[in-house]
Amino acid sequence: MMRVLFKVLLNSIPLIAVASTINLQGAATRLVWPTPNTAFREGLGMEHYLQPTQSGDPQSGGFGCVRNKGTRFHEGVDLKALRHDSKGEASDPIYAAMDGKVAYVNRVPGKSSYGRYIVLMHDGQKPAFYSLYAHLRLIEPHLETGFVVKAGDTLGIMGRSATYTIPKERAHLHFEIGLQLSEAFQEWYDLKKFESPNEHGDLNGMNLIGFDPLAFFSVFREKDSADFDDYLGNLAVAFTLRINTRKTPNFIRRYPSLQKGEISDRTLVGWDVDFTGFGLPVGWKPLSNDGLLEPWKENRVILLDSKPGNGIRFSCRNTISADGSMGSHLSQVLELLFKFQPR
């Protein structure tokens, strides 16, 4: 049953612990675990490679609604330290997970809750995706924007840098893999009138949406070949929205392989978009006038379908509530995707 959710105004404007070779879109690519810990590849329990929060529960270092008794979402995974120096500080080297290039480096811990962090863009894959390495003790000095790296290259040293205090015993690598929502993040950020400036351009964490790195590594760990498009296409769809707009978001221009069907700019009137339970848009079907089931109305968002079971694990993400209404996180994702302008 179709349901109008929300009416919006769309603006017109070294030592490698896990190394395997996979084939993404026909190109052989090494996939490398980003720390020296071999426990994941050996099939050991998560307590051997995930760093828990103060709760001590290993699951709290994983992806999803794993914090604060399931009420707080964690975008990536926290990988624990194996090595420490004489002062008790973590000293594990951190490796690039795949071939790519440096997209962003933040060397000033106080500018981000990620602390010192580096973002790699893997644009040799389809769709291009990012990997993020945060809370670093140091970043290799030669790494600057545009620098090309190979899977297994050392990026820096594990640490506990952040805008808050991470105890020595809980030093870790915060690791993410995902997609970038908008190429006009600053425009959105300015419209929202946040109190602090955006120090990180389009690679601000608010503009990145990750998926589970452990699930990603699990799929490719035992395979000689894989298709990254297939990986995203096989993620469970929790709900589908119909977005009434004649615009093509820059997200789908950036990730055209997520599009299902041809676009005709003359007849485009909207998109049916499949979302995961944590708000990642993984399937985009362009709509023409003859493809709509009800009268078209500009700027309307309609819930076409939902599969509540696929979103239970991510209920804290605030996407679609049990009664079918839109949550705050989904609203923000739509703002970024469609250049939402408050009125």
VOPAGU-2260 file (C-alpha; in pm, 1 decimal, decimal comma):
REM VOPAGU-2260
SITE   aa  ch    i         X         Y         Z
SITE  MET   A    0       0,0       0,0       0,0
SITE  MET   A    1     139,2     339,7     -97,3
SITE  ARG   A    2     163,7     599,0     173,9
SITE  VAL   A    3     268,1     963,4     157,3
SITE  LEU   A    4     551,6     999,6     404,9
SITE  PHE   A    5     689,3    1344,2     371,3
SITE  LYS   A    6     652,7    1648,9     152,3
SITE  VAL   A    7     979,1    1822,4      74,0
SITE  LEU   A    8    1098,9    2109,3    -136,9
SITE  LEU   A    9    1362,0    1984,4    -380,7
SITE  ASN   A   10    1604,6    2255,9    -478,8
SITE  SER   A   11    1649,5    2284,9    -852,1
SITE  ILE   A   12    1991,7    2351,4    -830,4
SITE  PRO   A   13    5459,4    -455,9     539,7
SITE  LEU   A   14    5290,2    -717,2     753,2
SITE  ILE   A   15    4962,2    -808,6     598,5
SITE  ALA   A   16    4727,4   -1004,5     819,0
SITE  VAL   A   17    4451,3   -1092,4     574,5
SITE  ALA   A   18    4532,9   -1070,3     204,0
SITE  SER   A   19    4325,3   -1236,6     -63,0
SITE  THR   A   20    4280,4   -1164,4    -431,9
SITE  ILE   A   21    3932,9   -1092,9    -560,7
SITE  ASN   A   22    3805,1    -991,3    -900,3
SITE  LEU   A   23    3583,3    -684,2    -903,1
SITE  GLN   A   24    3442,0    -586,4   -1240,9
SITE  GLY   A   25    3704,7    -796,5   -1416,0
SITE  ALA   A   26    4009,6    -642,1   -1246,2
SITE  ALA   A   27    4211,1    -847,2    -997,9
SITE  THR   A   28    4226,2    -661,6    -666,8
SITE  ARG   A   29    4382,0    -754,6    -336,5
SITE  LEU   A   30    4162,4    -724,6     -29,4
SITE  VAL   A   31    4363,4    -671,7     288,7
SITE  TRP   A   32    4255,4    -673,3     651,4
SITE  PRO   A   33    4353,4    -325,7     778,9
SITE  THR   A   34    4545,5    -440,9    1090,6
SITE  PRO   A   35    4802,2    -717,4    1162,0
SITE  ASN   A   36    4541,8    -922,2    1352,1
SITE  THR   A   37    4479,5   -1258,3    1178,3
SITE  ALA   A   38    4188,3   -1364,6    1402,3
SITE  PHE   A   39    3911,1   -1280,2    1155,2
SITE  ARG   A   40    4061,4   -1480,5     872,9
SITE  GLU   A   41    4126,5   -1769,6    1109,4
SITE  GLY   A   42    3756,5   -1776,5    1194,4
SITE  LEU   A   43    3800,6   -1689,5    1561,2
SITE  GLY   A   44    3528,6   -1518,8    1760,4
SITE  MET   A   45    3474,0   -1143,4    1741,0
SITE  GLU   A   46    3622,1   -1098,8    2086,7
SITE  HIS   A   47    3960,5   -1165,8    1925,3
SITE  TYR   A   48    3945,2    -877,5    1678,3
SITE  LEU   A   49    3673,7    -628,8    1784,4
SITE  GLN   A   50    3742,8    -367,8    2050,8
SITE  PRO   A   51    3441,0    -332,9    2282,0
SITE  THR   A   52    3326,1     -15,9    2451,3
SITE  GLN   A   53    3335,8      18,9    2829,3
SITE  SER   A   54    3053,1    -236,2    2841,0
SITE  GLY   A   55    3301,6    -511,9    2755,8
SITE  ASP   A   56    3057,9    -665,1    2505,1
SITE  PRO   A   57    3250,7    -750,1    2183,2
SITE  GLN   A   58    2939,2    -679,0    1975,9
SITE  SER   A   59    2964,4    -312,1    2078,8
SITE  GLY   A   60    3267,4    -288,9    1848,3
SITE  GLY   A   61    3064,3    -403,4    1548,4
SITE  PHE   A   62    2840,6    -235,9    1291,1
SITE  GLY   A   63    2481,3    -135,5    1354,6
SITE  CYS   A   64    2268,2     -76,3    1664,7
SITE  VAL   A   65    2532,2    -206,4    1902,8
SITE  ARG   A   66    2579,1      84,9    2143,3
SITE  ASN   A   67    2384,2     201,7    2450,0
SITE  LYS   A   68    2174,3    -115,5    2474,1
SITE  GLY   A   69    2088,4    -104,8    2105,6
SITE  THR   A   70    1978,1     257,4    2090,8
SITE  ARG   A   71    2289,4     403,9    1925,1
SITE  PHE   A   72    2414,2     330,3    1575,6
SITE  HIS   A   73    2781,8     255,4    1500,1
SITE  GLU   A   74    2878,0     327,6    1137,4
SITE  GLY   A   75    3183,4     101,6    1114,6
SITE  VAL   A   76    3379,7    -149,9    1320,7
SITE  ASP   A   77    3638,6     -95,9    1593,9
SITE  LEU   A   78    3941,5    -323,7    1551,5
SITE  LYS   A   79    4148,1    -393,4    1860,9
SITE  ALA   A   80    4522,3    -351,4    1912,3
SITE  LEU   A   81    4766,0    -641,7    1923,9
SITE  ARG   A   82    5083,1    -443,6    1984,5
SITE  HIS   A   83    5177,2    -179,9    2241,8
SITE  ASP   A   84    5489,5      24,5    2303,0
SITE  SER   A   85    5671,1      70,3    2634,1
SITE  LYS   A   86    5419,0     337,7    2737,4
SITE  GLY   A   87    5122,2     111,9    2671,8
SITE  GLU   A   88    5015,1     293,5    2356,7
SITE  ALA   A   89    4886,6      90,9    2061,8
SITE  SER   A   90    5151,5      47,7    1792,9
SITE  ASP   A   91    4982,7    -167,3    1525,7
SITE  PRO   A   92    5042,8     -51,3    1167,5
SITE  ILE   A   93    4728,5      27,1     967,0
SITE  TYR   A   94    4699,1     -94,0     606,5
SITE  ALA   A   95    4501,5      14,7     301,4
SITE  ALA   A   96    4223,0    -239,8     249,8
SITE  MET   A   97    4235,1    -212,6    -131,8
SITE  ASP   A   98    4404,4     -26,0    -412,3
SITE  GLY   A   99    4289,1     334,4    -425,3
SITE  LYS   A  100    4394,7     691,4    -377,8
SITE  VAL   A  101    4395,7     929,3     -84,8
SITE  ALA   A  102    4079,8    1139,9     -91,8
SITE  TYR   A  103    4121,1    1320,2     241,5
SITE  VAL   A  104    4361,1    1344,3     535,3
SITE  ASN   A  105    4284,6    1504,6     871,4
SITE  ARG   A  106    4596,9    1533,9    1086,5
SITE  VAL   A  107    4441,7    1754,1    1358,4
SITE  PRO   A  108    4261,8    1537,0    1619,2
SITE  GLY   A  109    4054,3    1819,8    1762,1
SITE  LYS   A  110    3877,6    1885,1    1432,7
SITE  SER   A  111    3677,5    1561,5    1428,8
SITE  SER   A  112    3537,4    1291,8    1655,8
SITE  TYR   A  113    3727,6    1059,0    1420,1
SITE  GLY   A  114    4050,5    1217,5    1548,0
SITE  ARG   A  115    4330,7    1177,4    1295,6
SITE  TYR   A  116    4175,6    1000,3    1001,0
SITE  ILE   A  117    4232,6     923,1     637,5
SITE  VAL   A  118    3982,0     843,2     362,1
SITE  LEU   A  119    4070,8     638,9      55,8
SITE  MET   A  120    3859,0     641,0    -259,2
SITE  HIS   A  121    3845,5     313,2    -449,1
SITE  ASP   A  122    3733,9     449,6    -784,0
SITE  GLY   A  123    3871,9     153,4    -975,0
SITE  GLN   A  124    3562,2     -35,8    -858,3
SITE  LYS   A  125    3203,1      -0,5    -972,1
SITE  PRO   A  126    3046,8     168,5    -793,1
SITE  ALA   A  127    3340,6     361,2    -650,1
SITE  PHE   A  128    3344,4     344,8    -270,8
SITE  TYR   A  129    3544,7     483,2      18,1
SITE  SER   A  130    3726,7     329,4     311,2
SITE  LEU   A  131    3795,9     530,6     626,6
SITE  TYR   A  132    4060,4     476,2     896,3
SITE  ALA   A  133    4009,6     676,1    1216,4
SITE  HIS   A  134    4155,4     746,5    1563,9
SITE  LEU   A  135    4508,3     709,2    1427,0
SITE  ARG   A  136    4811,6     784,3    1641,1
SITE  LEU   A  137    4992,4     909,1    1333,5
SITE  ILE   A  138    4941,9     920,4     957,4
SITE  GLU   A  139    5230,8     853,4     721,0
SITE  PRO   A  140    5372,4    1199,0     633,0
SITE  HIS   A  141    5388,9    1137,1     257,6
SITE  LEU   A  142    5015,7    1065,7     228,4
SITE  GLU   A  143    4838,3    1362,7      75,1
SITE  THR   A  144    4522,1    1402,8    -132,2
SITE  GLY   A  145    4559,7    1228,4    -467,7
SITE  PHE   A  146    4841,4     995,8    -359,2
SITE  VAL   A  147    4792,7     646,6    -505,9
SITE  VAL   A  148    4812,0     354,0    -263,0
SITE  LYS   A  149    4814,2     -21,1    -307,5
SITE  ALA   A  150    4632,3    -273,8     -91,2
SITE  GLY   A  151    4853,7    -344,4     209,4
SITE  ASP   A  152    5040,5     -12,6     202,9
SITE  THR   A  153    5091,8     129,5     551,0
SITE  LEU   A  154    4874,2     433,5     618,3
SITE  GLY   A  155    4975,6     503,6     976,8
SITE  ILE   A  156    4971,0     370,6    1331,9
SITE  MET   A  157    4667,6     272,8    1539,1
SITE  GLY   A  158    4582,3     509,0    1820,5
SITE  ARG   A  159    4312,1     677,7    2023,2
SITE  SER   A  160    4293,6    1032,6    1883,8
SITE  ALA   A  161    3950,0    1195,9    1902,5
SITE  THR   A  162    3768,4    1499,0    2039,0
SITE  TYR   A  163    3694,2    1288,8    2348,4
SITE  THR   A  164    3909,9    1062,7    2566,6
SITE  ILE   A  165    3973,6     704,8    2454,1
SITE  PRO   A  166    4163,9     512,4    2725,3
SITE  LYS   A  167    4492,1     342,2    2632,9
SITE  GLU   A  168    4341,3       0,4    2688,2
SITE  ARG   A  169    4067,4      72,8    2434,9
SITE  ALA   A  170    4282,8     219,0    2157,5
SITE  HIS   A  171    4153,6      88,9    1823,9
SITE  LEU   A  172    4107,0     146,2    1453,5
SITE  HIS   A  173    3761,6     268,7    1357,8
SITE  PHE   A  174    3717,6     128,4    1006,3
SITE  GLU   A  175    3439,3     207,6     759,6
SITE  ILE   A  176    3349,3     113,8     403,5
SITE  GLY   A  177    3069,4     287,2     216,0
SITE  LEU   A  178    2942,4     549,6     -27,2
SITE  GLN   A  179    2933,9     929,0     -38,5
SITE  LEU   A  180    2586,5    1082,7     -36,0
SITE  SER   A  181    2635,4    1424,7    -195,5
SITE  GLU   A  182    2880,8    1633,2    -392,6
SITE  ALA   A  183    2716,5    1948,6    -257,1
SITE  PHE   A  184    2756,9    1877,9     113,2
SITE  GLN   A  185    2878,5    2228,3     199,6
SITE  GLU   A  186    2564,5    2379,9      48,0
SITE  TRP   A  187    2348,2    2156,8     267,7
SITE  TYR   A  188    2567,3    2221,3     572,7
SITE  ASP   A  189    2537,4    2597,7     529,9
SITE  LEU   A  190    2159,6    2575,4     499,3
SITE  LYS   A  191    2139,7    2379,6     824,8
SITE  LYS   A  192    2328,0    2657,8    1008,1
SITE  PHE   A  193    2537,9    2432,4    1230,4
SITE  GLU   A  194    2729,8    2613,5    1504,6
SITE  SER   A  195    3073,1    2479,1    1404,8
SITE  PRO   A  196    3232,2    2508,7    1058,5
SITE  ASN   A  197    3268,2    2211,6     827,0
SITE  GLU   A  198    3640,3    2130,6     838,5
SITE  HIS   A  199    3627,2    1826,5     609,6
SITE  GLY   A  200    3457,9    1919,9     282,8
SITE  ASP   A  201    3245,6    1653,3     113,5
SITE  LEU   A  202    3421,6    1383,2     317,1
SITE  ASN   A  203    3267,5    1496,7     643,6
SITE  GLY   A  204    3136,0    1188,2     823,1
SITE  MET   A  205    2779,6    1322,4     796,0
SITE  ASN   A  206    2807,2    1283,2     418,1
SITE  LEU   A  207    2930,1     922,3     428,9
SITE  ILE   A  208    2707,6     618,6     466,7
SITE  GLY   A  209    2877,2     293,3     550,3
SITE  PHE   A  210    2784,6     -72,4     529,2
SITE  ASP   A  211    2907,9    -358,4     748,3
SITE  PRO   A  212    3281,2    -416,0     686,0
SITE  LEU   A  213    3270,7    -759,4     850,7
SITE  ALA   A  214    2991,3    -874,4     620,4
SITE  PHE   A  215    3184,6    -736,5     322,2
SITE  PHE   A  216    3504,8    -919,2     419,1
SITE  SER   A  217    3308,6   -1236,8     495,7
SITE  VAL   A  218    3159,8   -1247,3     146,0
SITE  PHE   A  219    3495,6   -1206,9     -26,8
SITE  ARG   A  220    3715,0   -1399,9     215,8
SITE  GLU   A  221    3666,9   -1739,1      54,0
SITE  LYS   A  222    3598,6   -1633,2    -306,4
SITE  ASP   A  223    3834,3   -1619,6    -601,4
SITE  SER   A  224    3612,1   -1370,6    -779,9
SITE  ALA   A  225    3335,2   -1132,7    -684,6
SITE  ASP   A  226    3126,8    -849,2    -822,2
SITE  PHE   A  227    3097,7    -543,4    -601,2
SITE  ASP   A  228    2772,3    -442,7    -771,8
SITE  ASP   A  229    2631,9    -781,4    -677,6
SITE  TYR   A  230    2734,7    -727,3    -317,5
SITE  LEU   A  231    2530,2    -408,1    -289,3
SITE  GLY   A  232    2248,0    -562,7    -490,1
SITE  ASN   A  233    2225,2    -852,7    -244,7
SITE  LEU   A  234    2192,6    -634,5      63,8
SITE  ALA   A  235    1847,5    -680,2     216,9
SITE  VAL   A  236    1599,4    -410,9     111,3
SITE  ALA   A  237    1395,0    -285,7     406,2
SITE  PHE   A  238    1176,7     -30,1     227,5
SITE  THR   A  239    1115,8     141,7    -106,3
SITE  LEU   A  240    1036,0     509,4    -148,3
SITE  ARG   A  241     889,5     687,9    -446,4
SITE  ILE   A  242    1047,6    1032,4    -479,3
SITE  ASN   A  243     855,5    1268,8    -707,3
SITE  THR   A  244    1113,2    1490,0    -879,0
SITE  ARG   A  245    1228,7    1567,1   -1230,7
SITE  LYS   A  246    1589,3    1592,2   -1114,4
SITE  THR   A  247    1863,9    1331,5   -1131,8
SITE  PRO   A  248    2060,0    1346,3    -802,1
SITE  ASN   A  249    2437,9    1366,1    -829,8
SITE  PHE   A  250    2446,8    1044,6    -622,4
SITE  ILE   A  251    2313,9     840,2    -913,9
SITE  ARG   A  252    2544,9    1021,6   -1156,9
SITE  ARG   A  253    2831,7     925,5    -927,0
SITE  TYR   A  254    2710,7     566,5    -887,7
SITE  PRO   A  255    2533,8     488,5   -1217,4
SITE  SER   A  256    2562,1     112,6   -1167,3
SITE  LEU   A  257    2293,1     139,2    -895,5
SITE  GLN   A  258    2043,8     259,6   -1156,4
SITE  LYS   A  259    1787,3       6,7   -1279,8
SITE  GLY   A  260    1661,0     120,3   -1619,6
SITE  GLU   A  261    1721,2     406,1   -1860,7
SITE  ILE   A  262    1663,2     774,9   -1787,3
SITE  SER   A  263    1478,0     999,6   -2027,8
SITE  ASP   A  264    1531,2    1358,6   -1915,9
SITE  ARG   A  265    1219,6    1466,0   -2105,4
SITE  THR   A  266     986,2    1222,5   -1931,8
SITE  LEU   A  267    1153,5    1170,9   -1591,4
SITE  VAL   A  268     909,1    1240,6   -1309,0
SITE  GLY   A  269    1062,7    1054,1   -1017,1
SITE  TRP   A  270    1248,6     758,5    -871,5
SITE  ASP   A  271    1160,6     440,3    -689,4
SITE  VAL   A  272    1451,7     395,5    -448,3
SITE  ASP   A  273    1530,1      78,3    -251,2
SITE  PHE   A  274    1689,5     135,1      89,6
SITE  THR   A  275    1857,1     -95,2     338,1
SITE  GLY   A  276    1744,7     -86,4     700,6
SITE  PHE   A  277    2029,7     151,3     783,3
SITE  GLY   A  278    1938,1     397,6     507,9
SITE  LEU   A  279    2173,6     310,6     219,8
SITE  PRO   A  280    2001,9     365,2    -120,1
SITE  VAL   A  281    2100,9      58,2    -321,8
SITE  GLY   A  282    1855,0      51,0    -612,9
SITE  TRP   A  283    1727,3     339,5    -825,5
SITE  LYS   A  284    1448,4     294,6   -1081,6
SITE  PRO   A  285    1372,1     605,8   -1291,6
SITE  LEU   A  286    1002,2     674,4   -1353,6
SITE  SER   A  287     827,2     825,5   -1652,2
SITE  ASN   A  288     471,9     960,4   -1665,6
SITE  ASP   A  289     321,6     631,4   -1773,6
SITE  GLY   A  290     489,4     442,1   -1487,8
SITE  LEU   A  291     299,6     606,9   -1200,6
SITE  LEU   A  292       8,7     447,2   -1020,2
SITE  GLU   A  293    -142,7     765,5    -882,4
SITE  PRO   A  294    -157,7    1134,9    -978,4
SITE  TRP   A  295     188,2    1289,7    -970,4
SITE  LYS   A  296     255,1    1571,3    -725,7
SITE  GLU   A  297     581,7    1762,8    -712,0
SITE  ASN   A  298     817,5    1697,7    -420,5
SITE  ARG   A  299     621,5    1418,1    -258,3
SITE  VAL   A  300     782,7    1115,5     -88,4
SITE  ILE   A  301     571,9     798,9     -78,5
SITE  LEU   A  302     637,2     472,6     101,9
SITE  LEU   A  303     570,1     203,5    -159,6
SITE  ASP   A  304     678,1    -104,5      30,9
SITE  SER   A  305     841,8    -202,7     357,7
SITE  LYS   A  306     978,1    -524,1     497,5
SITE  PRO   A  307    1002,5    -455,8     872,5
SITE  GLY   A  308    1197,7    -774,5     938,7
SITE  ASN   A  309    1487,8    -649,3     727,1
SITE  GLY   A  310    1519,1    -336,5     936,7
SITE  ILE   A  311    1485,8    -475,1    1289,2
SITE  ARG   A  312    1862,6    -493,5    1338,2
SITE  PHE   A  313    1887,2    -124,1    1248,6
SITE  SER   A  314    1580,8      12,0    1429,5
SITE  CYS   A  315    1792,9     270,7    1613,1
SITE  ARG   A  316    1894,4     424,1    1279,4
SITE  ASN   A  317    1568,9     622,9    1259,8
SITE  THR   A  318    1477,4     545,5     900,3
SITE  ILE   A  319    1120,8     408,3     885,1
SITE  SER   A  320     930,7     359,8    1211,6
SITE  ALA   A  321     691,7      73,2    1284,5
SITE  ASP   A  322     393,0     291,0    1189,3
SITE  GLY   A  323     550,7     376,7     854,3
SITE  SER   A  324     654,3     733,7     932,3
SITE  MET   A  325     988,8     884,4     837,2
SITE  GLY   A  326    1269,9     906,1    1090,2
SITE  SER   A  327    1527,3    1180,3    1135,4
SITE  HIS   A  328    1816,9     992,8     972,5
SITE  LEU   A  329    1619,1     909,6     659,0
SITE  SER   A  330    1508,2    1271,1     637,2
SITE  GLN   A  331    1873,8    1380,6     645,0
SITE  VAL   A  332    1970,0    1126,1     378,7
SITE  LEU   A  333    1694,9    1258,7     148,8
SITE  GLU   A  334    1803,2    1616,2     212,1
SITE  LEU   A  335    2156,5    1530,4     101,6
SITE  LEU   A  336    2051,8    1317,4    -194,6
SITE  PHE   A  337    1797,1    1561,1    -337,2
SITE  LYS   A  338    1937,3    1899,4    -228,1
SITE  PHE   A  339    1653,5    1947,2      15,9
SITE  GLN   A  340    1604,2    2310,4     113,4
SITE  PRO   A  341    1411,1    2386,5     434,5
SITE  ARG   A  342    1119,3    2629,3     410,8
